[in-house]
């Protein structure tokens, strides 16, 4: 399962240096084997703040991603939010297109906006 984390900057955050955020996010996710994905353009209607700027991303390759890893990442992000950023999580549990993962009250049973995991 591919697991993608997209980091959307909050309104007063101005991190426009890719290498700086690469190391910042690598440190933040040091317990997970993630790959730097650079910048990504995200649908403005899916963002928390309507801003016309790219977001940064890290991902776990589909050969290493599974439901247990997704659960751990969701728990980590919920308990330790990255300062200055909203984190969006996408995954493709069935090998198809990625879907946005939403949090419910029980972290161990995530659900998506579309099909269930």
Helices and strands as residue ranges (DSSP letters): E 3-9, H 18-28, E 35-40, G 44-46, E 55-60, H 67-79, E 85-91, E 99-102, E 111-112
